[in-house]
Amino acid sequence: MRPFSSGKGETLTLADGVTLVRLGGHYPGGTVLHWAAGADRRGALLSGDIIQVAMDPTKVSFMWSYPNMMPLSASVVRRIADTAAAWRFDRIYGAFPGRNVMADGNAVVERSAKRYIELISGR
């Protein structure tokens, strides 16, 4: 991946409007795919388990180890959310069938990150 100096994190453009974005998370190379034309040109994020869509599709979460239910630190979650915020996306396609955010993806990540950080910080 080549660093991208626009504040959008480390990226690799695969095709016009299709970009891999390194967010890190439960491993340093954790990468999502941003598809600018997805969701009827409102943008889509194919997140795998880097940004995990919750059972309630209006929320996402972040983990260091999913099998062991070990959380990420507040600072890592903030970095992930800030990096993701530089990309416009309405939808998030998660790692598992039926686990998708179908609207307002950017706001879902920001609200979820804020809630996660408050909880992990004991606020």
C-alpha positions in Angstrom: 0.0 0.0 0.0 1.2 3.5 -0.7 0.6 6.3 1.9 -1.9 8.8 0.7 -1.2 12.3 2.0 -4.8 13.6 1.8 -5.8 12.5 5.3 -7.5 9.4 3.9 -5.1 6.9 5.4 -3.0 4.4 3.6 -4.7 3.4 0.3 -4.3 1.4 -2.8 -6.5 2.3 -5.8 -7.6 -0.9 -7.6 -9.7 0.8 -10.3 -11.4 4.2 -10.7 -13.5 4.6 -7.6 -12.4 1.3 -6.0 -9.9 1.7 -3.2 -8.5 -0.4 -0.5 -8.1 1.5 2.8 -5.9 0.2 5.6 -7.7 0.8 8.9 -5.9 -1.6 11.1 -7.8 -3.0 14.0 -7.5 -6.5 15.1 -4.4 -6.8 13.0 -2.2 -4.0 11.6 -3.0 -4.7 7.9 -6.8 -4.7 8.4 -8.2 -3.3 5.2 -11.6 -2.4 3.9 -12.7 -1.7 0.3 -14.3 1.6 -0.5 -16.5 1.6 -3.6 -17.4 5.2 -4.6 -20.2 4.2 -7.0 -21.8 1.6 -4.7 -25.2 2.2 -3.1 -26.5 4.1 -6.1 -23.4 6.4 -6.1 -23.8 7.2 -2.4 -20.7 5.0 -1.6 -20.3 1.6 0.0 -17.7 0.1 2.4 -17.0 -3.6 2.2 -15.7 -3.9 5.8 -15.3 -7.6 6.5 -14.7 -7.8 10.2 -12.6 -4.7 10.6 -15.8 -2.6 11.1 -18.1 -5.4 12.3 -21.8 -4.8 11.6 -23.8 -5.7 14.7 -27.0 -7.7 15.0 -28.7 -4.3 15.1 -27.8 -3.0 11.6 -27.8 0.6 12.9 -24.6 -0.2 14.9 -21.1 -1.5 14.2 -18.4 -2.6 16.6 -14.6 -3.2 16.7 -12.7 -6.0 18.3 -9.1 -7.0 18.7 -10.1 -10.7 19.0 -13.5 -11.8 18.0 -13.2 -15.5 19.2 -12.0 -14.3 22.6 -14.2 -11.2 22.8 -11.3 -8.9 23.5 -11.9 -5.2 22.7 -9.7 -2.7 20.9 -8.4 0.3 22.8 -10.3 3.6 22.6 -7.4 5.2 20.7 -7.4 2.5 18.0 -11.2 2.8 17.6 -10.9 6.6 17.3 -8.2 6.2 14.6 -10.3 3.7 12.7 -13.4 6.0 12.8 -11.4 9.1 11.9 -9.8 7.4 8.9 -13.1 5.9 7.7 -14.8 9.4 8.1 -12.6 10.7 5.2 -14.5 8.4 2.9 -18.2 8.9 1.9 -20.3 5.7 2.2 -24.0 5.2 2.7 -23.8 1.4 3.0 -21.6 -1.0 4.9 -21.4 -4.6 3.7 -20.2 -6.7 6.6 -18.5 -10.0 6.9 -21.6 -12.2 7.3 -24.8 -12.7 5.4 -27.5 -10.3 6.4 -25.1 -8.1 8.4 -25.2 -4.9 6.4 -25.8 -1.2 7.2 -28.3 -0.1 4.5 -28.2 3.6 5.1 -26.2 6.4 6.7 -23.0 4.4 7.0 -20.7 7.2 7.9 -23.0 8.3 10.8 -23.4 4.7 12.0 -19.6 4.3 12.3 -19.2 7.6 14.1 -22.0 7.1 16.5 -20.9 3.5 17.2 -17.2 4.6 17.7 -18.3 7.3 20.1 -20.4 4.9 22.1 -17.7 2.2 22.1 -15.1 4.8 23.4 -17.4 6.0 26.1 -18.0 2.5 27.3 -14.4 1.3 27.1 -13.3 4.4 28.9 -15.8 3.9 31.7 -17.8 7.1 31.0 
